[in-house]
Amino acid sequence: MKKWIVAFAAFGAVAAAPAFAGDDMAGMNMSMKPAASKDSSNAALTDAEVRKVDPASGMVTLKHGALQNVGMPAMTMAFKAKDAAMIKQIHQGDKVKVRIEDVDGTMTIVKLEKAS
């Protein structure tokens, strides 16, 4: 009989723990969605200057600011353009705003806008 009481007491203590933890986290957003607004992709654009455009390889060399989303400091580097339309709209010396992401292990320009 003592074993049964101990097991019941242990079960009761375990059952009480989640209720206590739930009270401590009242009001917290537990969703897995980012808290950023719909315009977060625009906020993540980085200033850059086009140094070289190579339509044959689909590569664009950029002198860019820090790319926070991929943990890259400011530097000059070549990136794969997501599509050929990006390459057609830019020329060496253009000031642009870009979003770079790691796409299947390749640093890729996924968004590009000419700076105004």
DSSP file (Angstrom, degrees, kcal/mol; ACC not computed):
  #  RESIDUE AA STRUCTURE BP1 BP2  ACC     N-H-->O    O-->H-N    N-H-->O    O-->H-N    TCO  KAPPA ALPHA  PHI   PSI    X-CA   Y-CA   Z-CA
    1    1 A M     >        0   0    0      0, 0.0     4,-1.7     0, 0.0     5,-0.2   0.000 360.0 360.0 360.0 -34.6    0.0    0.0    0.0
    2    2 A K  H  >  +     0   0    0      1,-0.2     4,-2.4     2,-0.2     5,-0.2   0.885 360.0  55.4 -61.8 -37.7    2.9    2.4    0.7
    3    3 A K  H  > S+     0   0    0      1,-0.2     4,-2.5     2,-0.2    -1,-0.2   0.906 106.0  51.3 -61.5 -40.6    4.1    2.0   -2.9
    4    4 A W  H  > S+     0   0    0      2,-0.2     4,-2.2     1,-0.2    -1,-0.2   0.892 110.2  48.3 -66.0 -40.2    0.7    3.0   -4.2
    5    5 A I  H  X S+     0   0    0     -4,-1.7     4,-2.7     2,-0.2    -1,-0.2   0.906 111.8  49.7 -66.7 -43.0    0.6    6.2   -2.0
    6    6 A V  H  X S+     0   0    0     -4,-2.4     4,-2.6     2,-0.2    -2,-0.2   0.926 111.6  48.6 -62.6 -44.7    4.1    7.2   -3.1
    7    7 A A  H  X S+     0   0    0     -4,-2.5     4,-2.4     1,-0.2    -2,-0.2   0.906 112.7  48.2 -62.3 -41.4    3.2    6.7   -6.8
    8    8 A F  H  X S+     0   0    0     -4,-2.2     4,-2.4     2,-0.2    -2,-0.2   0.908 111.8  49.5 -65.4 -41.7    0.0    8.7   -6.4
    9    9 A A  H  X S+     0   0    0     -4,-2.7     4,-2.0     2,-0.2    -2,-0.2   0.902 111.6  48.8 -64.5 -40.7    2.0   11.5   -4.6
   10   10 A A  H  X S+     0   0    0     -4,-2.6     4,-2.1     2,-0.2    -2,-0.2   0.918 111.3  49.9 -65.8 -41.9    4.6   11.6   -7.3
   11   11 A F  H  X S+     0   0    0     -4,-2.4     4,-2.5     1,-0.2    -2,-0.2   0.907 109.3  52.0 -62.7 -41.3    1.9   11.7  -10.0
   12   12 A G  H  X S+     0   0    0     -4,-2.4     4,-1.5     1,-0.2    -1,-0.2   0.885 109.1  49.6 -62.8 -39.7    0.2   14.6   -8.2
   13   13 A A  H  X S+     0   0    0     -4,-2.0     4,-1.2     2,-0.2    -1,-0.2   0.893 112.5  47.4 -67.3 -39.9    3.4   16.6   -8.0
   14   14 A V  H  < S+     0   0    0     -4,-2.1     3,-0.3     1,-0.2    -2,-0.2   0.907 110.2  52.4 -67.4 -41.6    4.1   16.1  -11.7
   15   15 A A  H  X S+     0   0    0     -4,-2.5     4,-0.7     1,-0.2    -1,-0.2   0.832 108.0  52.1 -65.6 -31.1    0.6   17.0  -12.6
   16   16 A A  H  X S+     0   0    0     -4,-1.5     4,-1.8    -5,-0.2    -1,-0.2   0.796  96.0  70.4 -75.6 -28.2    0.8   20.3  -10.7
   17   17 A A  H  X S+     0   0    0     -4,-1.2     4,-2.4    -3,-0.3     5,-0.2   0.908  95.2  49.8 -61.1 -46.3    4.1   21.4  -12.4
   18   18 A P  H  > S+     0   0    0      0, 0.0     4,-2.5     0, 0.0    -1,-0.2   0.889 108.6  53.3 -62.3 -36.5    2.6   22.1  -15.8
   19   19 A A  H  X S+     0   0    0     -4,-0.7     4,-1.5     2,-0.2    -2,-0.2   0.907 110.6  47.4 -63.3 -40.4   -0.2   24.3  -14.3
   20   20 A F  H  X S+     0   0    0     -4,-1.8     4,-1.4     1,-0.2    -1,-0.2   0.923 112.8  48.1 -65.6 -45.1    2.4   26.3  -12.4
   21   21 A A  H  X S+     0   0    0     -4,-2.4     4,-1.1     1,-0.2    -2,-0.2   0.872 107.2  57.1 -64.5 -36.7    4.6   26.8  -15.5
   22   22 A G  H  < S+     0   0    0     -4,-2.5     3,-0.3     1,-0.2    -1,-0.2   0.873 104.0  52.6 -62.7 -37.1    1.6   27.8  -17.6
   23   23 A D  H >< S+     0   0    0     -4,-1.5     3,-1.2     1,-0.2    -1,-0.2   0.876 105.9  54.3 -66.3 -36.7    0.8   30.6  -15.2
   24   24 A D  H 3< S+     0   0    0     -4,-1.4    -1,-0.2     1,-0.2    -2,-0.2   0.769 111.0  45.6 -67.4 -25.5    4.4   31.9  -15.5
   25   25 A M  T >< S+     0   0    0     -4,-1.1     3,-2.0    -3,-0.3    -1,-0.2   0.193  78.5 140.9-105.9  16.7    4.1   32.1  -19.3
   26   26 A A  T <  S+     0   0    0     -3,-1.2     3,-0.1     1,-0.3    -3,-0.1  -0.352  71.9  19.9 -59.5 135.3    0.7   33.7  -19.4
   27   27 A G  T 3  S+     0   0    0      1,-0.3     2,-0.3    -2,-0.0    -1,-0.3   0.368  91.3 131.9  87.8  -5.2    0.6   36.3  -22.2
   28   28 A M    <   -     0   0    0     -3,-2.0     2,-0.8     1,-0.1    -1,-0.3  -0.595  62.6-121.3 -81.7 142.1    3.6   34.9  -24.1
   29   29 A N        +     0   0    0     -2,-0.3    -1,-0.1     1,-0.1     6,-0.0  -0.742  31.9 178.8 -81.2 110.9    3.2   34.3  -27.9
   30   30 A M        +     0   0    0     -2,-0.8    -1,-0.1     2,-0.0    -2,-0.0   0.335  38.6 117.9 -98.4   6.2    3.9   30.6  -28.3
   31   31 A S        -     0   0    0      1,-0.1    -2,-0.0     2,-0.1     0, 0.0  -0.350  66.6-133.1 -71.6 157.8    3.4   30.5  -32.0
   32   32 A M  S    S+     0   0    0      2,-0.1    -1,-0.1    -2,-0.0     3,-0.1   0.421  74.2 106.7 -89.9   0.0    6.3   29.4  -34.2
   33   33 A K  S    S-     0   0    0      1,-0.1    -2,-0.1     2,-0.0     2,-0.0  -0.551  81.1-102.9 -79.6 144.9    5.8   32.3  -36.6
   34   34 A P        -     0   0    0      0, 0.0    -1,-0.1     0, 0.0    -2,-0.1  -0.343  20.9-132.2 -64.3 149.2    8.2   35.2  -36.5
   35   35 A A  S    S+     0   0    0     -3,-0.1    -2,-0.0    -6,-0.0    -3,-0.0   0.471  70.2 115.7 -81.2  -2.2    6.9   38.3  -34.8
   36   36 A A        -     0   0    0      1,-0.1     4,-0.0     2,-0.1     2,-0.0  -0.214  69.0-107.5 -68.9 158.9    8.0   40.6  -37.6
   37   37 A S    >   -     0   0    0      1,-0.1     3,-1.5     2,-0.0     4,-0.1  -0.168  35.6 -94.7 -77.8 176.3    5.6   42.5  -39.8
   38   38 A K  T >  S+     0   0    0      1,-0.3     3,-0.6     2,-0.1     4,-0.1   0.781 124.0  59.4 -62.7 -26.8    4.6   41.7  -43.4
   39   39 A D  T >>  +     0   0    0      1,-0.2     4,-1.8     2,-0.1     3,-0.6   0.188  69.0 111.8 -88.6  17.4    7.3   44.2  -44.5
   40   40 A S  H <> S+     0   0    0     -3,-1.5     4,-1.3     1,-0.2    -1,-0.2   0.823  71.4  59.6 -62.7 -30.8   10.1   42.4  -42.8
   41   41 A S  H <4 S+     0   0    0     -3,-0.6    -1,-0.2     1,-0.2    -2,-0.1   0.877 106.8  47.0 -66.2 -34.8   11.6   41.4  -46.2
   42   42 A N  H X4 S+     0   0    0     -3,-0.6     3,-1.4     1,-0.2    -1,-0.2   0.877 109.0  54.1 -71.4 -36.7   12.0   45.1  -47.1
   43   43 A A  H 3< S+     0   0    0     -4,-1.8    -1,-0.2     1,-0.3    -2,-0.2   0.771 104.1  57.5 -66.2 -24.6   13.5   45.8  -43.8
   44   44 A A  T 3< S+     0   0    0     -4,-1.3    -1,-0.3    -5,-0.2    25,-0.2   0.371  78.1 118.7 -90.2   5.2   16.1   43.1  -44.4
   45   45 A L    <   -     0   0    0     -3,-1.4     2,-0.4    54,-0.1    54,-0.2  -0.506  52.8-149.4 -72.9 141.1   17.4   44.7  -47.7
   46   46 A T  E     -A   98   0A   0     52,-3.0    52,-2.6    -2,-0.2     2,-0.1  -0.907  15.9-114.2-114.8 138.1   21.0   45.6  -47.6
   47   47 A D  E     +A   97   0A   0     -2,-0.4    18,-2.0    50,-0.2     2,-0.3  -0.455  46.5 162.3 -68.4 140.0   22.7   48.5  -49.4
   48   48 A A  E     -AB  96  64A   0     48,-2.5    48,-2.7    16,-0.2     2,-0.4  -0.972  33.8-134.0-153.1 163.8   25.2   47.4  -52.1
   49   49 A E  E     -AB  95  63A   0     14,-2.1    14,-2.6    -2,-0.3     2,-0.5  -0.993  27.7-122.1-124.3 133.2   27.0   48.5  -55.2
   50   50 A V  E     + B   0  62A   0     44,-2.8    43,-3.3    -2,-0.4    12,-0.2  -0.612  33.0 171.4 -74.7 122.3   27.3   46.4  -58.3
   51   51 A R  E     +     0   0A   0     10,-3.2     2,-0.3    -2,-0.5    11,-0.2   0.739  66.3   1.4-100.0 -32.4   30.9   45.8  -59.1
   52   52 A K  E     - B   0  61A   0      9,-1.4     9,-2.7    39,-0.1     2,-0.4  -0.978  54.8-157.0-158.3 142.8   30.5   43.2  -61.9
   53   53 A V  E     - B   0  60A   0     -2,-0.3     7,-0.2     7,-0.2    39,-0.1  -0.993   7.8-175.7-124.0 125.9   27.7   41.5  -63.8
   54   54 A D  E >>> + B   0  59A   0      5,-2.8     4,-1.7    -2,-0.4     5,-1.4  -0.818   3.6 179.5-122.8  89.9   28.4   38.2  -65.5
   55   55 A P  T 345S+     0   0    0      0, 0.0    -1,-0.1     0, 0.0    32,-0.1   0.831  78.5  62.0 -60.8 -32.2   25.2   37.1  -67.4
   56   56 A A  T 345S+     0   0    0      1,-0.2    -2,-0.0     2,-0.1     0, 0.0   0.885 117.3  27.9 -62.3 -39.0   26.9   33.9  -68.7
   57   57 A S  T <45S-     0   0    0     -3,-0.6    -1,-0.2     2,-0.2     3,-0.1   0.580 104.3-123.1 -97.8 -11.7   27.3   32.5  -65.2
   58   58 A G  T  <5 +     0   0    0     -4,-1.7    23,-2.9     1,-0.3     2,-0.3   0.720  65.5 139.1  76.1  20.4   24.4   34.3  -63.6
   59   59 A M  E   < -BC  54  80A   0     -5,-1.4    -5,-2.8    21,-0.2     2,-0.4  -0.766  36.1-167.5-104.5 145.6   26.8   35.9  -61.0
   60   60 A V  E     -BC  53  79A   0     19,-2.7    19,-2.7    -2,-0.3     2,-0.6  -0.997  13.9-144.9-129.6 125.5   26.8   39.4  -59.7
   61   61 A T  E     -BC  52  78A   0     -9,-2.7   -10,-3.2    -2,-0.4    -9,-1.4  -0.818  25.5-174.6 -92.3 125.5   29.7   40.8  -57.7
   62   62 A L  E     -BC  50  77A   0     15,-2.9    15,-2.4    -2,-0.6     2,-0.8  -0.934  31.0-146.6-122.6 141.0   28.5   43.2  -55.0
   63   63 A K  E     +BC  49  76A   0    -14,-2.6   -14,-2.1    -2,-0.4     2,-0.3  -0.943  47.4 175.2 -96.9 110.0   30.3   45.5  -52.5
   64   64 A H  E     -BC  48  75A   0     11,-2.7    11,-1.3    -2,-0.8   -16,-0.2  -0.775  33.8-117.7-124.4 160.1   27.7   45.1  -49.7
   65   65 A G        -     0   0    0    -18,-2.0    10,-0.2    -2,-0.3    -1,-0.1  -0.162  66.1 -51.4 -77.1-177.7   27.0   46.1  -46.2
   66   66 A A        -     0   0    0      8,-0.1     2,-1.0     1,-0.1    -1,-0.2  -0.335  47.4-144.0 -60.7 135.2   26.6   43.5  -43.4
   67   67 A L  B >>> -F   72   0B   0      5,-3.0     5,-2.0     1,-0.2     3,-1.2  -0.799  19.7-177.4-102.4  88.9   24.1   40.7  -44.2
   68   68 A Q  G >45S+     0   0    0     -2,-1.0     3,-0.7     1,-0.3    -1,-0.2   0.848  74.6  59.6 -58.6 -39.8   22.6   40.1  -40.8
   69   69 A N  G 345S+     0   0    0      1,-0.3    -1,-0.3   -25,-0.2    -2,-0.0   0.727 117.2  31.5 -68.6 -20.7   20.3   37.3  -41.9
   70   70 A V  G <45S-     0   0    0     -3,-1.2    -1,-0.3     2,-0.1    -2,-0.2   0.329 110.2-116.1-116.0   5.2   23.2   35.1  -43.0
   71   71 A G  T <<5 +     0   0    0     -4,-0.7    -3,-0.2    -3,-0.7    -2,-0.1   0.847  63.9 145.0  68.8  35.7   25.8   36.4  -40.5
   72   72 A M  B   < -F   67   0B   0     -5,-2.0    -5,-3.0    -7,-0.1    -1,-0.2  -0.913  41.7-137.1-111.8 129.6   28.1   37.9  -43.1
   73   73 A P        -     0   0    0      0, 0.0    -9,-0.1     0, 0.0    -6,-0.1  -0.233  44.6 -71.4 -72.8 170.6   30.1   41.1  -42.5
   74   74 A A  S    S+     0   0    0     -8,-0.1     2,-0.3   -11,-0.1    -9,-0.2  -0.382  77.4 124.7 -61.7 138.4   30.4   43.9  -45.1
   75   75 A M  E     -C   64   0A   0    -11,-1.3   -11,-2.7   -10,-0.2     2,-0.5  -0.958  62.1 -88.3-172.8-178.8   32.7   42.8  -48.0
   76   76 A T  E     +C   63   0A   0     -2,-0.3     2,-0.3   -13,-0.3   -13,-0.2  -0.969  56.8 149.1-111.3 127.6   32.9   42.5  -51.8
   77   77 A M  E     -C   62   0A   0    -15,-2.4   -15,-2.9    -2,-0.5     2,-0.4  -0.993  45.0-111.3-157.2 152.3   31.7   39.1  -53.1
   78   78 A A  E     -C   61   0A   0     -2,-0.3     2,-0.3   -17,-0.3   -17,-0.3  -0.728  34.3-172.0 -89.7 138.9   30.1   37.4  -56.1
   79   79 A F  E     -C   60   0A   0    -19,-2.7   -19,-2.7    -2,-0.4     2,-0.3  -0.945  27.0-112.1-129.3 149.5   26.6   36.0  -55.6
   80   80 A K  E     -Cd  59 108A   0     27,-1.8    29,-3.1    -2,-0.3     2,-0.3  -0.652  33.5-128.8 -76.3 133.5   24.3   33.9  -57.8
   81   81 A A  E     - d   0 109A   0    -23,-2.9    29,-0.1    -2,-0.3     3,-0.1  -0.687   9.3-133.2 -83.5 139.6   21.3   35.8  -59.0
   82   82 A K  S    S+     0   0    0     27,-1.9     2,-0.3    -2,-0.3    -1,-0.1   0.877  85.2   2.1 -59.8 -39.3   17.9   34.0  -58.4
   83   83 A D  S >> S-     0   0    0     26,-0.2     3,-1.0     1,-0.1     4,-0.8  -0.975  72.0-110.2-149.2 162.8   16.9   34.7  -62.0
   84   84 A A  H 3> S+     0   0    0     -2,-0.3     4,-1.8     1,-0.3     3,-0.1   0.763 108.8  70.3 -65.0 -27.5   18.1   36.3  -65.3
   85   85 A A  H 3> S+     0   0    0      1,-0.2     4,-0.9     2,-0.2    -1,-0.3   0.849  94.7  55.7 -60.9 -34.1   15.7   39.2  -65.0
   86   86 A M  H X4 S+     0   0    0     -3,-1.0     3,-0.7     1,-0.2     4,-0.4   0.927 107.0  49.0 -61.7 -45.0   17.7   40.5  -62.1
   87   87 A I  H >< S+     0   0    0     -4,-0.8     3,-1.0     1,-0.2    -2,-0.2   0.856 105.6  57.6 -66.4 -36.1   20.9   40.6  -64.1
   88   88 A K  H 3< S+     0   0    0     -4,-1.8    -1,-0.2     1,-0.2    -2,-0.2   0.747 104.1  52.9 -66.8 -24.3   19.2   42.4  -67.1
   89   89 A Q  T << S+     0   0    0     -4,-0.9     2,-0.3    -3,-0.7    -1,-0.2   0.503 102.4  65.7 -93.2  -3.2   18.2   45.3  -64.9
   90   90 A I    <   -     0   0    0     -3,-1.0     2,-0.3    -4,-0.4     6,-0.0  -0.841  53.6-172.8-123.7 158.3   21.6   46.2  -63.4
   91   91 A H    >   -     0   0    0     -2,-0.3     3,-2.2   -39,-0.0   -41,-0.2  -0.937  44.6 -73.0-139.7 160.9   25.0   47.5  -64.5
   92   92 A Q  T 3  S+     0   0    0     -2,-0.3   -41,-0.2     1,-0.3     3,-0.1  -0.307 119.8  25.2 -54.6 133.3   28.4   48.0  -63.0
   93   93 A G  T 3  S+     0   0    0    -43,-3.3    -1,-0.3     1,-0.3   -42,-0.1   0.212  87.0 138.0  94.6 -13.8   28.3   50.9  -60.6
   94   94 A D    <   -     0   0    0     -3,-2.2   -44,-2.8   -45,-0.1     2,-0.5  -0.365  52.1-131.8 -65.0 141.8   24.6   50.8  -59.9
   95   95 A K  E     +A   49   0A   0    -46,-0.2    20,-2.6    20,-0.2     2,-0.3  -0.847  39.1 169.4 -91.4 129.2   23.5   51.3  -56.3
   96   96 A V  E     -AE  48 114A   0    -48,-2.7   -48,-2.5    -2,-0.5     2,-0.4  -0.847  35.7-131.7-135.5 168.6   21.1   48.6  -55.2
   97   97 A K  E     -AE  47 113A   0     16,-3.0    16,-2.6    -2,-0.3     2,-0.3  -0.997  35.7-175.8-121.6 131.0   19.3   47.1  -52.2
   98   98 A V  E     -AE  46 112A   0    -52,-2.6   -52,-3.0    -2,-0.4     2,-0.5  -0.892  28.9-149.6-131.7 156.4   19.5   43.3  -51.9
   99   99 A R  E     - E   0 111A   0     12,-2.2    11,-2.6    -2,-0.3    12,-1.3  -0.991  22.6-166.4-121.1 118.5   18.3   40.4  -49.9
  100  100 A I  E     + E   0 109A   0     -2,-0.5     2,-0.3     9,-0.2     9,-0.2  -0.885  10.6 174.1-106.3 135.4   20.9   37.5  -49.9
  101  101 A E  E     - E   0 108A   0      7,-2.4     7,-3.0    -2,-0.4     2,-0.9  -0.966  38.9-108.8-137.0 155.7   19.9   34.0  -48.6
  102  102 A D  E     - E   0 107A   0     -2,-0.3     2,-0.7     5,-0.2     5,-0.2  -0.764  38.1-174.1 -83.3 108.2   21.5   30.6  -48.5
  103  103 A V  E >  S- E   0 106A   0      3,-2.8     3,-1.5    -2,-0.9    -2,-0.0  -0.908  70.8 -30.5-110.6 107.1   19.7   28.6  -51.1
  104  104 A D  T 3  S-     0   0    0     -2,-0.7    -1,-0.2     1,-0.3     3,-0.1   0.865 126.6 -46.3  52.6  41.4   20.7   25.0  -51.1
  105  105 A G  T 3  S+     0   0    0      1,-0.2     2,-0.5    -3,-0.0    -1,-0.3   0.471 119.1 106.7  85.8   2.0   24.2   25.9  -50.0
  106  106 A T  E <  S- E   0 103A   0     -3,-1.5    -3,-2.8    -5,-0.0     2,-0.5  -0.962  73.2-124.8-117.1 126.6   24.7   28.8  -52.5
  107  107 A M  E     - E   0 102A   0     -2,-0.5   -27,-1.8    -5,-0.2     2,-0.4  -0.577  43.6-175.4 -69.2 119.1   24.6   32.4  -51.4
  108  108 A T  E     -dE  80 101A   0     -7,-3.0    -7,-2.4    -2,-0.5     2,-0.8  -0.932  34.2-125.1-128.4 139.0   21.9   33.8  -53.7
  109  109 A I  E     +dE  81 100A   0    -29,-3.1   -27,-1.9    -2,-0.4    -9,-0.2  -0.751  34.2 170.6 -78.7 111.2   20.4   37.2  -54.4
  110  110 A V  E     +     0   0A   0    -11,-2.6     2,-0.3    -2,-0.8    -1,-0.2   0.630  66.5  25.3 -99.7 -17.2   16.7   36.5  -53.9
  111  111 A K  E     + E   0  99A   0    -12,-1.3   -12,-2.2    -3,-0.1     2,-0.4  -0.985  65.3 176.7-147.0 136.6   15.5   40.1  -54.0
  112  112 A L  E     + E   0  98A   0     -2,-0.3     2,-0.4   -14,-0.2   -14,-0.2  -0.986   1.5 174.1-144.8 129.5   17.1   43.1  -55.8
  113  113 A E  E     - E   0  97A   0    -16,-2.6   -16,-3.0    -2,-0.4     2,-0.3  -0.993  35.1-115.7-132.2 141.1   15.9   46.7  -56.1
  114  114 A K  E     - E   0  96A   0     -2,-0.4   -18,-0.3   -18,-0.2     2,-0.2  -0.590  39.0-117.8 -71.2 136.4   17.7   49.7  -57.7
  115  115 A A              0   0    0    -20,-2.6   -20,-0.2    -2,-0.3    -1,-0.1  -0.492 360.0 360.0 -75.5 144.7   18.4   52.2  -55.0
  116  116 A S              0   0    0     -2,-0.2    -1,-0.1    -3,-0.0   -20,-0.0   0.448 360.0 360.0 -95.9 360.0   16.7   55.6  -55.4
